[in-house]
Amino acid sequence: MMKKIFALAAAAAVIFTGCDSLQDTLSEEMQAKLDAETGSASYSYKTWYYNGISGEDITGVEGQTLLIDFGRKVASSGVSGKIAVTYTDSSDNEVTKTFSTVNGYFTSDYTGYRLNMSNVTALFDGDNIPDSTATMTINLTGFVCAEGNQKGRALSAFEAKNISIKPFFANDSYSFSTMGFSEDTTFPIECNAELSVEEGTVVTGTDSSSNTYEFTVTGEGSTVYLVPSFTTAPSDGTEMTIPLAGIIPEGSGDAYSKEITASFTSHYVVVDGSKDDNWSSDTVSYVADDSSDGSAFTWEANSGDLTGLYVVNDDDYLYVAIEGSFATTWSDGLAVMISYDHSSDVAYTTGASTFALADTVAYGREALAHGKPDVYLYHKPQSDEFGVWVENSDSADDVTSTSLYSPSGETTSASFIEYAIPMTALANAGIESGKTIHVFAAYSAHWDDGIAAADVVPDDCATLNDNHNSLTVNFQNALEYTLD
């Protein structure tokens, strides 16, 4: 009899447990449905981008909001909350500023809320907050559902943590090439975030003579495009101011406007340190290099990491660009060496040049002309100066002093360095239109142990010893390009 009672009790326990579990499941399903009908606040981005460039004073720039999305119509029962901004100040101290007064306004369809960011942007005066050190946490309450079965129901409190605060615009001055100008020409402006542009946005640029130029503004990815409405390119050297408008960064509740300056050149490449569209054309000769493959004195050396080499020319300049990272020291340098095809010369034989690396490297052209450079440049990016890497009374022509380059000075964050070598300087060394040249670049690391070719491009034309302080170059395997 007792066994039977225990068995009935166990069965009852199973039944009740099953009912509780079913009730929990139903509650979760009902809660999910309830949340979907009520709506919930969200900000799906890790960064909010302000209307400005790095280091700019934006305290007076209005119309900056952060867009909170609800997915459904909402209303306010009195929005309250706080914004806490944490940053590293100029003395390297961590500082937190908390703003307990918040305000904003709803989007026209009431499914979003534009949170006013003026309290936050008032901190960015160009001095107090070093770039990219600021983050913020946002807490808001006071939103209610404004449609459907849950109309009037309060939404859960909104919290977004550790949102980075960064500038949206990369620059406020740009240079554009008008070579090949046509009805399909666009002028790109790279920004720091994905974006959209308000439909039908048109802006007007004005040059120093008060001539006007109309552009339609479009956008794709993180690039704004200025589409000319005029049919004749601005003359070489034209500079104008253009009031950008209608640009909406991801996460922003309002469109940004910003005045930029633009200069226009008829040359093929604008030497401004930006990788513009012309570097991707079919006329450019290019070779890639593996990343993180640098070495000096058996140690990894990737503070200067060369990942690509580009060559192209127009009537006035030979353009050479090096891609990679350039967080070099003040004494490190970049060497570009160029040899032309001497195969028609009577004394021509194939060969290679061996360099014992030092501040000055002596060699002569001798008979192995194809294995030795005819011109070179040597540039120390961080100290923004040119130095001597090869030197001899019979050595290659040094074209560094006549070359244009960009960026200048600090290159820690640079990923593209451009050089423009005058065609007249090349002609003095016998390099002219129709000649085939071979181009080689090296990152020269100046360490306590000595000087080493820490990274080279292209790899196939260079042989180095273990310490990378002895370099053999076969220019036949360097990047080949025939001048137009």
Secondary structure by P-SEA (a helix, b strand, c coil): caaaaaaaaaaaaaaaaaaaaaaaaaaaaaaaaaaaabbbbbbcccbbbcccccccccccccbbbbbbbccccccccccccbbbbbbbccccbbbbbbbccccccccccccccccccccccccccccccccccccbbbbbccccccccccccccccbbbbcbbbbbbcccccccccccccccccbbbbbbcccccccccbbbbbbbccccbbbbbbbbbcccbbbbbbccccccccbbbbbbbccccccccccbbbbbbbbbbbbccccccccccccccccccccccccccccccccccccccbbbcccccccccccbbbbbbcccccccccbbbbbbbcccccccccccbbbbbccccbbbbccccccccccccccccccccccccccccccccccccccccccccccccccccbbbbbbbaaaaaaacccccbbbbbbbbbccccccccccccccccccccccccccbbbbcccccbbbbcc
